Amino acid sequence: MKEIRIHARAGQGAITTAGILGSAYFIKGMYAYAFPYFGAARMGAPMNAFVRVDDKPVRMRSQIYEPDFVIIVDATLMRGANCLLGLSDKGIAVINHKEGIQAPKPKLKQKIYLVPANKIAQETIGRPLGNTALLGAYAAATGELDLNTMQEAIRERFTGKIQEGNLEAVKQGFEFIINNK
């Protein structure tokens, strides 16, 4: 079983991100379970979303404490919390880059990728919501999913002009990692 933990603030689309990621794995032919966890339901509050993936039905419903992969939508969360806590020794983290925020030092075999996801989103979607760019980066960094599968999951979630922008954002996030590995 693979486990993914997503760190964000309420209102930044972490639940949507988890849902799209789960859909992409489902398209790939795997079982996926995506779910959120948040305390006080207020805009801007720190929250998590989780995705579990396996080749057999996923029955576990608890939070993820030892993820294989971490996606950090809001890098400012790293100021007050260890977002990489529990990340497996060979884990991969994809972080939405923000000026002035230093990436944590990885353990020996961990990999950390900083992606200008909000900048990509601003250029492709017209809003600085970098979730789909981060999903493209996740796919390229982990090798878990290919670009076509991610784009198919985007097509299932969005329509019209929003779909077009998000398809381009996921592509640019994917290519950013490929070009900077």
N, CA and C of each residue as an Amber inpcrd file, in Angstrom:
protein
   543
   0.8380000  -1.1750000   0.0000000   0.0000000   0.0000000   0.0000000
   0.8860000   1.2430000   0.0000000   0.4990000   2.2320000  -0.7970000
   1.1890000   3.5290000  -0.8190000   0.3090000   4.5360000  -0.1020000
   0.9560000   5.4350000   0.6430000   0.2230000   6.4360000   1.3940000
   0.7680000   7.8300000   1.0870000  -0.1540000   8.7550000   0.8330000
   0.2060000  10.1310000   0.4860000  -0.4780000  11.0660000   1.4750000
   0.2960000  12.0110000   2.0140000  -0.2620000  13.0250000   2.9160000
  -0.1190000  14.3870000   2.2480000  -1.1900000  15.1620000   2.2840000
  -1.2150000  16.4890000   1.6760000  -1.3910000  17.5180000   2.7810000
  -0.5010000  18.5180000   2.8100000  -0.5730000  19.6070000   3.7930000
  -1.0250000  20.8720000   3.0760000  -2.0300000  21.5380000   3.6300000
  -2.5320000  22.7770000   3.0270000  -3.2730000  23.5700000   4.0920000
  -3.8450000  24.6510000   3.6580000  -4.7530000  25.4310000   4.4990000
  -6.1510000  25.2750000   3.9100000  -7.1480000  25.3070000   4.7720000
  -8.5270000  25.1720000   4.3170000  -8.8120000  26.2360000   3.2550000
  -9.3790000  25.8150000   2.1680000  -9.6790000  26.7280000   1.0710000
  -8.6680000  26.6900000  -0.0600000  -7.5770000  25.9400000   0.1120000
  -6.5500000  25.8620000  -0.9300000  -6.7180000  24.6550000  -1.8570000
  -7.7880000  23.8990000  -1.6670000  -8.0780000  22.8070000  -2.5910000
  -7.4240000  21.4770000  -2.2870000  -7.0410000  21.2420000  -1.0490000
  -6.3930000  19.9670000  -0.7100000  -7.3320000  18.7810000  -0.8970000
  -8.6110000  18.9700000  -0.5900000  -9.5680000  17.8750000  -0.7550000
  -9.7380000  17.5640000  -2.2380000  -9.8100000  18.5910000  -3.0570000
  -9.8860000  18.4000000  -4.5080000  -8.6230000  17.7160000  -5.0200000
  -7.4790000  18.1350000  -4.5020000  -6.2000000  17.5330000  -4.8900000
  -6.1980000  16.0410000  -4.5790000  -6.6230000  15.6860000  -3.3790000
  -6.6740000  14.2750000  -2.9830000  -7.6430000  13.5030000  -3.8770000
  -8.7810000  14.1060000  -4.1730000  -9.7640000  13.4420000  -5.0270000
  -9.2470000  13.1940000  -6.4360000  -8.5880000  14.1860000  -7.0070000
  -8.0240000  14.0230000  -8.3550000  -6.9320000  12.9500000  -8.3430000
  -6.0900000  12.9820000  -7.3160000  -5.0190000  11.9840000  -7.2150000
  -5.6070000  10.5740000  -7.0790000  -6.6250000  10.4370000  -6.2370000
  -7.2970000   9.1460000  -6.1020000  -7.8980000   8.6900000  -7.4200000
  -8.5240000   9.6070000  -8.1450000  -9.1080000   9.2740000  -9.4560000
  -8.0430000   8.8130000 -10.4370000  -6.8940000   9.4740000 -10.4220000
  -5.8080000   9.0870000 -11.3290000  -5.3500000   7.6540000 -11.0410000
  -5.2160000   7.3250000  -9.7710000  -4.8330000   5.9510000  -9.4300000
  -5.9280000   4.9630000  -9.8410000  -7.1900000   5.3490000  -9.6810000
  -8.3030000   4.4930000 -10.0830000  -8.2600000   4.2540000 -11.5930000
  -7.9960000   5.3090000 -12.3530000  -7.8670000   5.1850000 -13.8080000
  -6.7500000   4.2050000 -14.1490000  -5.7100000   4.2300000 -13.3530000
  -4.5630000   3.3230000 -13.5470000  -4.9390000   1.8780000 -13.2240000
  -6.0920000   1.6760000 -12.5880000  -6.5350000   0.3230000 -12.2640000
  -6.2840000  -0.0790000 -10.8270000  -6.0300000   0.8920000  -9.9760000
  -5.7630000   0.6080000  -8.5720000  -6.9450000   1.0570000  -7.7150000
  -6.9540000   0.6010000  -6.4790000  -7.9550000   1.0390000  -5.5130000
  -7.3890000   2.2470000  -4.7760000  -8.2170000   3.2630000  -4.6150000
  -7.7560000   4.4770000  -3.9380000  -8.8220000   4.9340000  -2.9530000
  -8.3550000   5.4940000  -1.8560000  -9.2330000   6.0780000  -0.8450000
  -8.6720000   7.4450000  -0.4950000  -9.4380000   8.4960000  -0.7590000
  -8.9960000   9.8670000  -0.4860000  -9.9440000  10.4820000   0.5390000
  -9.3570000  11.1690000   1.5480000 -10.1960000  11.7410000   2.5970000
  -9.4650000  12.8940000   3.2720000 -10.2280000  13.8520000   3.8390000
  -9.6140000  14.9940000   4.5240000  -9.5860000  14.8070000   6.0330000
  -8.7950000  15.6550000   6.6890000  -8.8190000  15.7770000   8.1380000
  -8.5690000  17.2420000   8.4660000  -9.4740000  17.8330000   9.1930000
  -9.2770000  19.2080000   9.6350000  -9.9770000  19.4180000  10.9580000
  -9.4700000  20.3570000  11.7130000 -10.0510000  20.6980000  13.0030000
 -11.1430000  21.7270000  12.8000000 -10.9500000  22.9030000  13.3440000
 -11.9300000  23.9750000  13.1930000 -12.1050000  24.2870000  11.7090000
 -13.3190000  24.2510000  11.2490000 -13.5880000  24.4590000   9.8270000
 -13.6340000  25.9530000   9.5280000 -12.4640000  26.5280000   9.3330000
 -12.4000000  27.9390000   8.9790000 -11.3610000  28.1200000   7.8860000
 -11.6360000  29.0590000   7.0260000 -10.7460000  29.3380000   5.9150000
  -9.3470000  29.6840000   6.4340000  -8.3420000  29.0680000   5.8650000
  -6.9670000  29.3620000   6.2400000  -6.3980000  28.5000000   7.3500000
  -7.2300000  27.6980000   7.9840000  -6.7350000  26.8230000   9.0560000
  -5.9210000  25.6790000   8.4610000  -4.8340000  25.2820000   9.1160000
  -4.0650000  24.1390000   8.6160000  -4.9350000  22.8830000   8.5710000
  -4.7630000  22.1150000   7.5220000  -5.5120000  20.8680000   7.3860000
  -4.7110000  19.8780000   6.5520000  -5.1520000  18.6530000   6.5860000
  -4.5130000  17.5950000   5.8090000  -5.5600000  16.8770000   4.9760000
  -5.1080000  16.3290000   3.8830000  -5.8910000  15.3820000   3.1060000
  -4.9750000  14.1830000   2.8820000  -5.5680000  13.0420000   2.6890000
  -4.8040000  11.8060000   2.5920000  -5.2960000  10.9750000   1.4180000
  -4.3870000  10.1820000   0.8640000  -4.7370000   9.2240000  -0.1860000
  -4.0070000   7.9270000   0.1220000  -4.7660000   6.8500000   0.1380000
  -4.1770000   5.5120000   0.2350000  -4.4720000   4.7880000  -1.0700000
  -3.4830000   4.0480000  -1.5570000  -3.6010000   3.3720000  -2.8430000
  -3.0490000   1.9580000  -2.7020000  -3.7590000   1.0140000  -3.3060000
  -3.2930000  -0.3690000  -3.2690000  -3.8710000  -1.1160000  -4.4720000
  -3.3460000  -2.3070000  -4.7100000  -3.8900000  -3.1260000  -5.7890000
  -5.0620000  -3.9740000  -5.3080000  -5.4230000  -3.8430000  -4.0380000
  -6.6200000  -4.4870000  -3.4800000  -7.4060000  -3.4280000  -2.7090000
  -8.6770000  -3.6610000  -2.4140000  -9.4810000  -2.6330000  -1.7380000
  -8.8150000  -2.1020000  -0.4660000  -8.9240000  -0.7990000  -0.2770000
  -8.3320000  -0.1190000   0.8730000  -9.3880000  -0.0420000   1.9720000
  -9.1150000  -0.6650000   3.0960000 -10.0660000  -0.7040000   4.2110000
  -9.6560000   0.2050000   5.3700000  -8.3890000   0.5600000   5.4510000
  -7.8910000   1.3790000   6.5530000  -8.4290000   2.7990000   6.4250000
  -8.9180000   3.3540000   7.5470000  -9.5560000   4.6660000   7.5180000
  -8.8970000   5.6800000   8.4450000  -7.7680000   5.3810000   8.9950000
  -7.0950000   6.2960000   9.9190000  -6.2510000   7.3180000   9.1570000
  -5.8270000   8.3700000   9.8750000  -4.9010000   9.3330000   9.2860000
  -3.6140000   8.6220000   8.8850000  -2.8210000   9.2930000   8.0860000
  -1.5450000   8.7260000   7.6430000  -0.4220000   9.3860000   8.4330000
   0.3160000   8.5750000   9.1590000   1.4000000   9.0680000  10.0020000
   2.7840000   8.7760000   9.4310000   2.8800000   7.7860000   8.5570000
   4.1580000   7.4230000   7.9480000   3.9850000   7.3300000   6.4350000
   3.8380000   8.4870000   5.7770000   3.5610000   8.4860000   4.3390000
   4.7730000   8.0910000   3.5000000   4.4680000   7.5840000   2.3320000
   5.5020000   7.3320000   1.3220000   5.8120000   8.6250000   0.5740000
   4.7610000   9.4620000   0.4430000   4.8780000  10.7070000  -0.3070000
   4.1550000  11.8250000   0.4380000   4.6810000  13.0420000   0.2950000
   4.0640000  14.2270000   0.9010000   3.9520000  15.3090000  -0.1780000
   2.8030000  15.9570000  -0.2080000   2.5940000  17.1240000  -1.0630000
   2.2800000  18.2850000  -0.1270000   3.0500000  19.3610000  -0.2450000
   2.8360000  20.5390000   0.5980000   2.3540000  21.6740000  -0.2950000
   1.0690000  21.9970000  -0.1590000   0.4370000  23.0270000  -0.9860000
   0.8370000  24.4230000  -0.5160000   1.0050000  24.5870000   0.7900000
   1.3530000  25.8900000   1.3650000   2.6380000  25.7520000   2.1800000
   3.7320000  26.2230000   1.6190000   5.0400000  26.0720000   2.2600000
   5.1420000  26.7960000   3.5940000   4.2830000  27.7970000   3.8440000
   4.3450000  28.4910000   5.1400000   3.9910000  27.5680000   6.2950000
   3.3320000  26.4690000   6.0190000   3.0100000  25.5040000   7.0700000
   4.2720000  24.8890000   7.6750000   5.3640000  24.9010000   6.9230000
   6.6150000  24.3240000   7.4240000   7.2410000  25.1770000   8.5190000
   6.7870000  26.4180000   8.6750000   7.3080000  27.2780000   9.7390000
   6.8980000  26.7900000  11.1220000   5.6930000  26.2300000  11.2130000
   5.1880000  25.8520000  12.5220000   5.0220000  24.3620000  12.7370000
   5.2510000  23.5740000  11.7120000   5.0570000  22.1290000  11.8440000
   6.0940000  21.3920000  11.0040000   6.4130000  20.1960000  11.4340000
   7.3110000  19.3480000  10.6640000   6.4600000  18.5490000   9.6840000
   6.2480000  19.0990000   8.5130000   5.3930000  18.4700000   7.5150000
   5.9810000  17.1640000   6.9770000   7.2640000  16.9540000   7.1760000
   7.8920000  15.7150000   6.7070000   7.9500000  14.6500000   7.8020000
   7.3760000  14.9360000   8.9490000   7.3760000  13.9820000  10.0570000
   6.8080000  12.6450000   9.5990000   7.5510000  11.5940000   9.8110000
   7.1050000  10.2580000   9.4610000   7.3340000   9.8520000   8.0190000
   7.8100000  10.7810000   7.1760000   8.0540000  10.4310000   5.7750000
   9.0380000   9.2700000   5.7050000   8.7070000   8.2780000   4.9110000
   9.5610000   7.0890000   4.8370000  10.9840000   7.4720000   4.4290000
  11.9260000   6.6180000   4.7830000  13.3410000   6.8950000   4.5050000
  13.6270000   7.0990000   3.0150000  12.8230000   6.4930000   2.1460000
  12.9790000   6.6620000   0.7010000  11.8430000   7.5150000   0.1370000
  11.1990000   8.2820000   1.0010000  10.0400000   9.0710000   0.6120000
  10.3760000  10.2540000  -0.2740000   9.3300000  10.7840000  -0.8890000
   9.4630000  11.9310000  -1.7820000   8.4720000  12.9990000  -1.3370000
   8.9570000  14.2410000  -1.2640000   8.1040000  15.3800000  -0.9440000
   8.1000000  16.3500000  -2.1120000   6.9170000  16.8330000  -2.4590000
   6.7530000  17.8460000  -3.4990000   6.1840000  19.0720000  -2.8030000
   6.9300000  20.1700000  -2.8620000   6.5760000  21.3710000  -2.1030000
   6.3460000  22.5400000  -3.0500000   5.2460000  23.2300000  -2.8250000
   4.9400000  24.4480000  -3.5720000   5.9180000  25.5270000  -3.1060000
   6.8410000  25.8990000  -3.9560000   7.9110000  26.8320000  -3.6010000
   7.3630000  28.2140000  -3.2670000   7.8860000  28.7890000  -2.2120000
   7.5370000  30.1550000  -1.8200000   8.8240000  30.8530000  -1.4210000
   9.0120000  32.0620000  -1.9400000  10.2080000  32.8410000  -1.6110000
  10.3470000  32.9920000  -0.0990000  11.5610000  32.8380000   0.3930000
  11.8360000  33.0340000   1.8070000  11.6110000  31.8100000   2.6700000
  11.0760000  30.7440000   2.0900000  10.8480000  29.5120000   2.8480000
  11.9220000  28.5020000   2.4270000  12.6600000  28.0310000   3.4030000
  13.7090000  27.0420000   3.1380000  13.1210000  25.6290000   3.1730000
  13.5190000  24.8230000   2.2220000  13.1020000  23.4200000   2.2260000
  13.8180000  22.6960000   3.3490000  13.1170000  21.7970000   4.0210000
  13.7770000  21.0260000   5.0730000  14.8440000  20.1120000   4.4760000
  15.8170000  19.7750000   5.2750000  16.8730000  18.8650000   4.8210000
  16.3250000  17.4370000   4.8260000  16.4500000  16.7480000   3.6910000
  15.9550000  15.3720000   3.6320000  16.9070000  14.4030000   4.3210000
  16.3660000  13.2680000   4.7180000  17.2140000  12.1710000   5.1830000
  17.9790000  11.6540000   3.9790000  18.8910000  10.7220000   4.1990000
  19.8020000  10.2750000   3.1440000  19.1390000   9.9220000   1.8190000
  18.0780000   9.1220000   1.8280000  17.4980000   8.6560000   0.5650000
  16.1860000   9.3500000   0.2180000  15.7710000  10.3010000   1.0180000
  14.5640000  11.0590000   0.6860000  14.8730000  12.0640000  -0.4170000
  13.8320000  12.4330000  -1.1470000  13.9800000  13.4450000  -2.1880000
  12.9470000  14.5330000  -1.9560000  13.3770000  15.7790000  -2.1180000
  12.4890000  16.9240000  -1.9660000  12.5520000  17.7490000  -3.2410000
  11.3860000  18.0550000  -3.7790000  11.2920000  18.8530000  -4.9950000
  10.5180000  20.1320000  -4.6970000  11.1090000  21.2600000  -5.0360000
  10.4440000  22.5610000  -4.9140000   9.9220000  22.9500000  -6.2910000
   8.6440000  23.2660000  -6.3470000   7.9810000  23.5520000  -7.6160000
   7.2870000  24.9090000  -7.5320000   7.4810000  25.7950000  -8.5040000
   6.7860000  27.0880000  -8.4880000   5.3300000  26.9250000  -8.9390000
   4.5780000  26.1270000  -8.2020000   3.2320000  25.7300000  -8.6140000
   2.2630000  26.9070000  -8.6900000   2.3280000  27.8160000  -7.7220000
   1.4110000  28.9600000  -7.7770000   1.7030000  29.8440000  -8.9850000
   2.9660000  29.9870000  -9.3150000   3.3450000  30.7770000 -10.5000000
   2.8150000  30.1030000 -11.7690000   2.9790000  28.7950000 -11.8590000
   2.4590000  28.0380000 -13.0030000   0.9460000  28.2190000 -13.0930000
   0.2690000  28.0950000 -11.9510000  -1.1930000  28.2230000 -11.9390000
  -1.6430000  29.6270000 -12.3420000  -0.9430000  30.6290000 -11.8550000
  -1.3070000  32.0020000 -12.2070000  -1.2340000  32.2000000 -13.7250000
  -0.2120000  31.6160000 -14.3400000  -0.0320000  31.7510000 -15.7820000
  -1.0160000  30.9090000 -16.5930000  -1.4260000  29.7610000 -16.0810000
  -2.2660000  28.8440000 -16.8560000  -3.7500000  28.9180000 -16.5020000
  -4.0420000  29.1520000 -15.2320000  -5.4260000  29.1580000 -14.7670000
  -5.9230000  30.5820000 -14.5020000  -4.9790000  31.4650000 -14.2060000
  -5.3410000  32.8310000 -13.8840000  -5.5400000  33.0720000 -12.4030000
  -5.2310000  32.0650000 -11.5870000  -5.3220000  32.1630000 -10.1270000
  -4.1400000  31.3960000  -9.5280000  -3.6050000  31.8580000  -8.4060000
  -2.4390000  31.1740000  -7.8240000  -2.8210000  29.9630000  -6.9670000
  -3.5500000  29.0260000  -7.5560000  -3.9120000  27.7740000  -6.8780000
  -3.1410000  26.6540000  -7.5610000  -1.9800000  26.3200000  -7.0120000
  -1.0300000  25.4360000  -7.6770000  -1.2610000  23.9490000  -7.5500000
  -2.4340000  23.5250000  -7.1340000  -2.6740000  22.1140000  -6.8610000
  -2.4310000  21.1980000  -8.0560000  -2.9690000  21.5650000  -9.2110000
  -2.7990000  20.6670000 -10.3520000  -1.3610000  20.6750000 -10.8610000
  -0.6760000  21.8010000 -10.7410000   0.7510000  21.8120000 -11.0810000
   1.5160000  20.8900000 -10.1330000   1.1310000  20.9000000  -8.8550000
   1.7700000  19.9980000  -7.8860000   1.4700000  18.5350000  -8.2100000
   0.2670000  18.2530000  -8.6970000  -0.0620000  16.8750000  -9.0780000
   0.7830000  16.4150000 -10.2660000   0.9960000  17.2910000 -11.2170000
   1.8830000  16.9430000 -12.3260000   3.2890000  16.6970000 -11.8420000
   3.7630000  17.5540000 -10.9310000   5.1050000  17.3830000 -10.3590000
   5.1830000  16.0800000  -9.5660000   4.1280000  15.7740000  -8.8190000
   4.0770000  14.5220000  -8.0490000   4.2400000  13.3240000  -8.9930000
   3.4830000  13.3270000 -10.0800000   3.5470000  12.2080000 -11.0270000
   4.9650000  12.0250000 -11.5670000   5.6040000  13.1210000 -11.9540000
   6.9620000  13.0320000 -12.5100000   7.9860000  12.6610000 -11.4430000
   7.8520000  13.2160000 -10.2500000   8.8430000  12.9720000  -9.1900000
   8.7900000  11.5450000  -8.6650000   7.5900000  10.9950000  -8.5670000
   7.4370000   9.6580000  -7.9720000   7.4710000   8.5430000  -8.9990000
   7.0990000   8.8530000 -10.2400000   6.9810000   7.8060000 -11.2540000
   5.7610000   6.9320000 -11.0460000   4.8950000   7.3170000 -10.1240000
   3.7010000   6.5330000  -9.8130000   2.6420000   6.6170000 -10.9140000
   2.5550000   7.7600000 -11.5600000   1.5310000   8.0030000 -12.5660000
   2.1700000   8.6930000 -13.7680000   1.5770000   8.5120000 -14.9300000
   2.0960000   9.2190000 -16.0950000   1.2470000  10.4640000 -16.3600000
   1.7250000  11.3120000 -17.2240000   1.0540000  12.5700000 -17.5090000
  -0.3420000  12.3400000 -18.0920000  -0.4890000  11.3680000 -18.9890000
  -1.7930000  11.1140000 -19.6040000  -2.8410000  10.7230000 -18.5700000
  -2.4540000   9.9060000 -17.6180000  -3.3850000   9.4970000 -16.5630000
  -3.7890000  10.6840000 -15.7100000  -2.8270000  11.5370000 -15.3630000
  -3.1480000  12.7390000 -14.5820000  -4.0950000  13.6420000 -15.3680000
  -3.8410000  13.7930000 -16.6480000  -4.7010000  14.6510000 -17.4610000
  -6.1090000  14.0690000 -17.5990000  -6.2100000  12.7540000 -17.6690000
  -7.5340000  12.1270000 -17.7250000  -8.3110000  12.3910000 -16.4250000
  -7.6320000  12.3280000 -15.3000000  -8.2800000  12.6240000 -14.0110000
  -8.7240000  14.0870000 -13.9490000  -7.9210000  14.9890000 -14.5210000
  -8.2850000  16.4100000 -14.5890000  -9.5340000  16.5830000 -15.4500000
  -9.5910000  15.8680000 -16.5690000 -10.7570000  15.9630000 -17.4590000
 -12.0350000  15.4880000 -16.7710000 -11.8990000  14.5200000 -15.8780000
 -13.0670000  14.0360000 -15.1340000 -13.5590000  15.0680000 -14.1210000
 -12.6650000  15.8850000 -13.6150000 -12.9970000  16.8250000 -12.5430000
 -13.4810000  18.1890000 -13.0460000 -12.8840000  18.6920000 -14.1180000
 -13.1650000  20.0440000 -14.5830000 -13.7180000  20.0360000 -16.0070000
 -14.3600000  21.1400000 -16.3680000 -14.8580000  21.3050000 -17.7350000
 -14.4910000  22.6980000 -18.2430000 -14.6150000  22.8680000 -19.5400000
 -14.4610000  24.1820000 -20.1550000 -13.0860000  24.8010000 -19.9940000
 -13.1060000  26.1100000 -19.8090000 -11.8630000  26.8770000 -19.7200000
 -11.0440000  26.4820000 -18.4860000 -11.7140000  26.1580000 -17.3930000
 -11.0050000  25.7280000 -16.1740000 -10.2640000  24.4190000 -16.4400000
 -10.9050000  23.5300000 -17.1780000 -10.2500000  22.2710000 -17.5300000
  -8.9980000  22.5280000 -18.3580000  -9.1040000  23.3940000 -19.3580000
  -7.9610000  23.6970000 -20.2240000  -6.7830000  24.2340000 -19.4160000
  -7.0490000  25.1780000 -18.5270000  -5.9880000  25.7460000 -17.6970000
  -5.3480000  24.7160000 -16.7910000  -6.1610000  23.8580000 -16.1910000
  -5.6280000  22.8290000 -15.3020000  -4.8710000  21.7470000 -16.0520000
  -5.2970000  21.4370000 -17.2650000  -4.5390000  20.4820000 -18.0830000
  -3.1440000  21.0280000 -18.3870000  -3.0690000  22.3130000 -18.6820000
  -1.7680000  22.9340000 -18.9480000  -0.9340000  23.0090000 -17.6680000
  -1.5810000  23.3020000 -16.5350000  -0.8530000  23.3880000 -15.2590000
  -0.2560000  22.0390000 -14.8770000  -1.0230000  20.9620000 -15.0190000
  -0.5010000  19.6400000 -14.6720000   0.6580000  19.2760000 -15.6050000
   0.5460000  19.6520000 -16.8660000   1.6230000  19.3900000 -17.8310000
   2.8880000  20.1640000 -17.4630000   2.7310000  21.4430000 -17.1200000
   3.9040000  22.2460000 -16.7720000   4.5410000  21.7810000 -15.4600000
   3.7380000  21.3620000 -14.4930000   4.2940000  20.8100000 -13.2570000
   5.0890000  19.5440000 -13.5160000   4.5520000  18.6920000 -14.3780000
   5.2350000  17.4530000 -14.7670000   6.5580000  17.7780000 -15.4540000
   6.4960000  18.6700000 -16.4280000   7.7050000  19.0170000 -17.1790000
   8.7410000  19.7330000 -16.3230000   8.2940000  20.5100000 -15.3330000
   9.2330000  21.1870000 -14.4280000  10.1280000  20.1580000 -13.7390000
   9.5420000  19.0840000 -13.2530000  10.3410000  18.0470000 -12.5710000
  11.2410000  17.3370000 -13.5790000  10.7050000  16.9480000 -14.7170000
  11.4940000  16.2530000 -15.7310000  12.7190000  17.0890000 -16.1240000
  12.5330000  18.3820000 -16.2600000  13.6240000  19.2630000 -16.6910000
  14.5800000  19.6470000 -15.5700000  14.2140000  19.3720000 -14.3060000
  15.0500000  19.7760000 -13.1720000  15.4700000  18.6180000 -12.2790000
  15.3710000  17.3930000 -12.7600000  15.7900000  16.2390000 -11.9550000
  17.2940000  16.1560000 -11.8820000
